[in-house]
Amino acid sequence: MTRDLAFDVATAPPGALTLISSRINRRPKRLLGVLKVENEYVGYVRETGFEIWERRQSAVHAIGTVAGRRGGSHIEVRFVLPLRTRVLILLFFALYAAVVGGLALRSSDDVITTEELIAAGTGACVLIVIFALAAVRQRADLRGLIERIFAEIPRV
């Protein structure tokens, strides 16, 4: 497993998993009882690992393993795009290409011009940058959550 985050903590694996479990699947704080003012992390915890994602921005998941070691636990986390996210991104760009092609071929000469190709390529690049920045932000949020969960536990 390639890891994006790894550290050792001075608690047994069941304690580390219990700590993770206690910090996910909770109702977020709300402003005026309606507006969510913090991220809501959901997921599940199993015997040797966990998976966490943000409920409203579920494109990036944190998948982690917790293994026992002398004096505590070794925790490894990797950030992944689940299959659903990858399929949706492919569908989105396929639809984008179909719309761009349809708009370009609607013109009178039925030939795609260089300007249209440049505009379509620029639009695709802008979308890629938007998606990449959102993924970076989600990874940072998940990394911050995991680091906050174990902030008070001594490192080994």
C-alpha positions in Angstrom: 0.0 0.0 0.0 1.5 3.3 -1.0 0.9 5.7 1.8 0.3 9.5 1.9 0.5 9.7 5.7 2.1 7.4 8.2 2.8 7.7 11.9 3.1 5.7 15.1 1.0 6.5 18.2 1.3 5.2 21.8 -2.0 3.4 21.9 -3.1 -0.1 21.1 -4.8 -0.7 17.7 -8.3 -1.2 19.2 -7.9 2.1 21.1 -6.8 3.9 17.9 -9.8 2.5 16.0 -12.2 3.5 18.8 -10.8 7.0 18.7 -11.4 7.2 15.0 -14.8 5.8 15.3 -15.8 8.3 17.9 -14.8 11.3 15.6 -16.8 10.3 12.5 -20.5 9.8 11.7 -21.4 12.7 14.1 -23.9 15.5 13.3 -22.0 18.7 12.4 -22.4 22.0 14.3 -25.1 24.2 12.7 -25.7 27.9 12.6 -29.3 28.8 13.5 -30.1 25.0 13.5 -29.9 24.9 9.7 -26.6 25.8 8.1 -23.7 23.4 8.6 -20.6 25.4 9.7 -18.1 22.5 9.8 -17.3 19.5 7.6 -19.3 16.3 8.4 -17.0 13.3 8.2 -18.5 9.9 7.7 -17.1 6.4 7.1 -16.6 3.1 8.8 -14.1 1.4 11.0 -13.2 -2.3 10.6 -10.9 -4.6 12.6 -7.7 -3.4 11.1 -8.6 -0.3 9.2 -10.9 2.5 8.4 -12.3 4.6 5.5 -13.3 8.3 6.0 -14.8 10.9 3.6 -16.6 14.2 3.9 -20.3 13.7 3.4 -20.9 16.6 0.9 -17.6 16.4 -0.9 -17.0 12.6 -1.2 -14.6 12.7 -4.2 -11.6 11.8 -2.1 -11.5 9.1 0.6 -8.9 8.4 3.3 -8.3 4.7 3.6 -6.2 3.7 6.5 -4.7 0.6 8.3 -3.9 0.3 11.9 -1.3 -2.3 12.8 0.1 -3.2 16.2 3.7 -2.5 17.0 5.8 -2.4 20.2 4.6 0.4 22.4 1.5 1.3 20.3 0.1 1.3 16.8 1.4 2.1 13.3 -1.2 4.0 11.2 -0.9 4.4 7.4 -3.3 6.4 5.4 -3.7 6.8 1.7 -6.0 9.2 -0.2 -7.9 7.7 -3.1 -10.5 8.6 -5.7 -13.1 5.9 -5.4 -14.4 4.1 -8.6 -17.6 6.1 -8.5 -15.7 9.4 -8.6 -13.4 8.2 -11.5 -16.4 7.0 -13.5 -18.3 10.3 -12.9 -15.3 12.4 -14.0 -14.9 10.3 -17.2 -18.6 10.7 -17.9 -18.4 14.4 -17.3 -15.6 14.9 -19.7 -17.2 12.7 -22.3 -20.3 14.9 -22.1 -18.2 18.0 -22.2 -16.5 16.7 -25.4 -19.9 15.8 -27.0 -21.3 19.3 -26.2 -18.2 21.0 -27.5 -18.3 18.9 -30.7 -22.0 19.6 -31.2 -21.6 23.3 -30.7 -18.5 23.4 -33.0 -20.3 21.5 -35.8 -23.4 23.6 -35.6 -21.7 26.4 -37.5 -22.4 26.9 -41.2 -19.3 25.2 -42.6 -19.4 22.0 -40.5 -15.7 22.1 -39.9 -14.1 22.6 -36.5 -11.8 25.6 -36.6 -8.5 26.1 -34.7 -10.2 28.8 -32.6 -12.9 26.3 -31.5 -10.3 23.7 -30.6 -8.3 26.2 -28.6 -11.5 27.3 -26.8 -12.5 23.7 -26.1 -9.0 22.8 -24.9 -8.9 25.9 -22.6 -12.3 25.0 -21.2 -11.2 21.5 -20.5 -8.0 22.8 -18.8 -10.0 25.1 -16.6 -12.2 22.2 -15.5 -9.2 20.0 -14.8 -7.7 22.8 -12.6 -11.0 23.2 -10.8 -11.3 19.5 -10.1 -7.6 19.2 -9.1 -7.9 22.1 -6.6 -11.0 20.6 -5.1 -9.2 17.3 -4.7 -6.2 19.0 -3.0 -8.5 20.8 -0.6 -10.4 17.6 0.3 -7.1 15.7 0.8 -5.9 18.5 3.1 -9.2 18.5 5.1 -9.0 14.7 5.6 -5.3 14.9 6.5 -6.2 17.6 9.0 -8.9 15.5 10.5 -6.7 12.5 11.0 -3.9 14.6 12.5 -6.5 16.3 14.9 -7.8 12.9 16.0 -4.4 11.8 17.1 -3.0 15.2 18.2 -3.3 14.4 21.9 -1.9 10.9 21.7 1.9 10.8 22.2 3.8 9.7 19.1 6.2 6.7 19.4 
